[in-house]
Amino acid sequence: MTTDFDILRNKEILAPVVFRSYFNEFRDINATQAWSLFFTAGKEDKVLGFNRELGGFFTTLLIAISVTGIAWSLFFSNFFSVSSI
């Protein structure tokens, strides 16, 4: 007799995705899968779905936050150094 619990004997199912044999074959992943792996700490690559635009959105958002932070720090570092003279 086979039950659905027989599938739990396979240790790969409970392991994070990045350690599974089918995933670790140097295959290409898209940005959405990469962000999904980042947000879930490598446990699942399909949490955000299969929409490619979502990965591009998170990548663009990260770049925008970085550029804004650099511009903000350059502006205020000059502002405070000039006003303290």
Secondary structure, DSSP 8 states (H G I E B T S, - for coil): ---GGGGGG-HHHHS-GGGSTTTTTT----HHHHHHHHHTTTS-S-TT-S-HHHHHHHHHHHHHHHHHHHHHHHHHHHHHHHHT-
